[in-house]
Every structure is written in C-alpha cells, then in structure tokens.
C-alpha cells in the first residue's frame, strides 16, 4: 500500500480520533487517515520548535510572528511530514493539497489539533494515580508538597503545555480554540476532583457547607495555572524551590485544606469562619471568654 489514495481509505486505532477536530479537509475519508495525522503532527512539531523551542535552542521571539506563515507553509509541512513518515505513506505536497484546498483551512485544523483535549488525558490519569500513591506513603502535608511539586515539574517540561499557553490568549477571539480549551479543562477537573474525593474520604473529613469538590478543583487548577504561567517567565525560588522541592501551589493547597476541610462537629461555613476571625481581631479581649459557633458568639460559661 504505497499510494495516497490507498492510505486515505485506511484508519489506524493507534492514532487519536480527529473526527471532532479536523473539519476542513476536502473529503470525509481524509479526516482520520494516517497521512492526515502525519501532516498535523508535522505542523505541531514545527510550531513547538518555533514557538516553544527545545532544551537546546530557544525560539527567537522577535521572529516568531513575522515568520509564522513560513513555518507552516505547504512545503515545510510536507518536508517535516516526510521525516516523520512511515514507510507506506506519501506525505507529498500533492497529498497535502488534496486534503486542504486552502492553507488557512490547514492552519485552523492545526490549531484545533494542538489544543485537543486528549493531549492531557494520559497525563491526568498518570498524575492522579501517582498522587494517590504519594498520599498513602507519607504525612499529608508532605504529600501535598510532593504532589504539587511533581505536577508543576512535569507540566513545565511538557511541550504541549507551552504550546497551548502560547495560543491560550487567542481563545477569547476564537470560538474553536475556546471550545478545545474548555474540553481540556473539563477533563482535568473531573480527574482531579475524583482524587480529591478519595482524599476527603480517606481522612474522614468533609468540606465545609457551601464548598463543593468542583470549587476545590477549580481553585487548585487556577492556582496551578497561575504558578506555571509565572514560571514560564523564569524560575523563581519563591514560586518553586527545587532544593526543598516545594512550590507556591503547595502552600496554596495546604491553606485551602485548612480553610475548607472540617469534621462533622463543625457546622460553620467558610464565610462563618472568616467572619468569626474578623470579630476576634476586632475584639481580642473576648477570645478568652467566648467561643465561635458558625460566626456567632456564645458564652463559654
């Protein structure tokens, strides 16, 4: 099987399903055929090298935007696809033109391909499984630091994260990129929420009234994203201390645990606790003679 026509009729289960990603090829049979995958993988490699760089060579920022169309021109993509090629595929420029009649059609499909949610499926599965092992093997506070340090370290060296971060600002102007990002976040939040539920059950605690697992997952996800975006600008010991293997994300996670986890004997919501704390600050002399109960003071005597 050496012809492009033959490869177009073939699908391969080892490739991700692109039926919800590739929308602009010239015929439906090209959506999931291996040569289409090869062209898209080649474009992703080019974008990664040019926008993200490698450990050996960082991109020249000044040339990024001026050169973008050259990086993913038809000849460049076909050439790179040839280097990725399996023996029985022919990723020629002619094969490219048969799939995408206009270059911008390829660009739009490529962006959806880069942002696709399955990039993070295996990572999330591995990360939550490893986190469960860490949680069982050390004190809770140490497990939090180990889990958050490992997650930040692994994602920062993942080219997919840097590439997606490059395009994330475009989501507000592009509904397709926005949709792919929302799918990625939804999957990651679901995976981590399940892990957090296991932690709560294992510790024999519960979330305070008014706090649910989705809120916890969102809070930690936002904190993780913020930490990693800051670290993209350069390593900083106050954000990630490699000697101590700690991160600001670990600090935030421990603070959330103290604020949001409680036991069955404490009916106070998070707002109640904050309000009671502010009352104590305003009236320090009452601390020795009053107790807090849902933000309302009751006599200790």
C-alpha positions, 0 to 999 in steps of 0.5 A, spaced: 500 500 500 504 505 497 499 510 494 495 516 497 489 514 495 490 507 498 492 510 505 486 515 505 481 509 505 485 506 511 484 508 519 489 506 524 486 505 532 493 507 534 492 514 532 487 519 536 480 520 533 480 527 529 473 526 527 471 532 532 477 536 530 479 536 523 473 539 519 476 542 513 479 537 509 476 536 502 473 529 503 470 525 509 475 519 508 481 524 509 479 526 516 482 520 520 487 517 515 494 516 517 497 521 512 492 526 515 495 525 522 502 525 519 501 532 516 498 535 523 503 532 527 508 535 522 505 542 523 505 541 531 512 539 531 514 545 527 510 550 531 513 547 538 520 548 535 518 555 533 514 557 538 516 553 544 523 551 542 527 545 545 532 544 551 537 546 546 535 552 542 530 557 544 525 560 539 527 567 537 521 571 539 522 577 535 521 572 529 516 568 531 510 572 528 513 575 522 515 568 520 509 564 522 506 563 515 513 560 513 513 555 518 507 552 516 507 553 509 505 547 504 512 545 503 515 545 510 509 541 512 510 536 507 518 536 508 517 535 516 511 530 514 516 526 510 521 525 516 516 523 520 513 518 515 512 511 515 514 507 510 507 506 506 505 513 506 506 519 501 506 525 505 507 529 498 505 536 497 500 533 492 497 529 498 497 535 502 493 539 497 488 534 496 486 534 503 486 542 504 484 546 498 486 552 502 492 553 507 488 557 512 483 551 512 490 547 514 492 552 519 485 552 523 485 544 523 492 545 526 490 549 531 484 545 533 489 539 533 494 542 538 489 544 543 485 537 543 483 535 549 486 528 549 493 531 549 492 531 557 488 525 558 494 520 559 497 525 563 491 526 568 490 519 569 498 518 570 498 524 575 492 522 579 494 515 580 501 517 582 498 522 587 494 517 590 500 513 591 504 519 594 498 520 599 498 513 602 506 513 603 507 519 607 504 525 612 499 529 608 502 535 608 508 532 605 504 529 600 501 535 598 508 538 597 510 532 593 504 532 589 504 539 587 511 539 586 511 533 581 505 536 577 508 543 576 515 539 574 512 535 569 507 540 566 513 545 565 517 540 561 511 538 557 511 541 550 504 541 549 503 545 555 507 551 552 504 550 546 497 551 548 499 557 553 502 560 547 495 560 543 491 560 550 490 568 549 487 567 542 481 563 545 477 569 547 477 571 539 476 564 537 470 560 538 474 553 536 480 554 540 475 556 546 471 550 545 478 545 545 480 549 551 474 548 555 474 540 553 481 540 556 479 543 562 473 539 563 477 533 563 482 535 568 477 537 573 473 531 573 480 527 574 482 531 579 476 532 583 475 524 583 482 524 587 480 529 591 474 525 593 478 519 595 482 524 599 476 527 603 474 520 604 480 517 606 481 522 612 474 522 614 473 529 613 468 533 609 468 540 606 465 545 609 457 547 607 457 551 601 464 548 598 463 543 593 469 538 590 468 542 583 470 549 587 476 545 590 478 543 583 477 549 580 481 553 585 487 548 585 487 548 577 487 556 577 492 556 582 496 551 578 495 555 572 497 561 575 504 558 578 506 555 571 504 561 567 509 565 572 514 560 571 514 560 564 517 567 565 523 564 569 524 560 575 523 563 581 525 560 588 519 563 591 514 560 586 518 553 586 524 551 590 527 545 587 532 544 593 526 543 598 522 541 592 516 545 594 512 550 590 507 556 591 501 551 589 503 547 595 502 552 600 496 554 596 493 547 597 495 546 604 491 553 606 485 551 602 485 544 606 485 548 612 480 553 610 475 548 607 476 541 610 472 540 617 469 534 621 462 533 622 462 537 629 463 543 625 457 546 622 460 553 620 461 555 613 467 558 610 464 565 610 462 563 618 469 562 619 472 568 616 467 572 619 468 569 626 476 571 625 474 578 623 470 579 630 476 576 634 481 581 631 476 586 632 475 584 639 481 580 642 479 581 649 473 576 648 477 570 645 478 568 652 471 568 654 467 566 648 467 561 643 465 561 635 459 557 633 458 558 625 460 566 626 456 567 632 458 568 639 456 564 645 458 564 652 463 559 654 460 559 661 
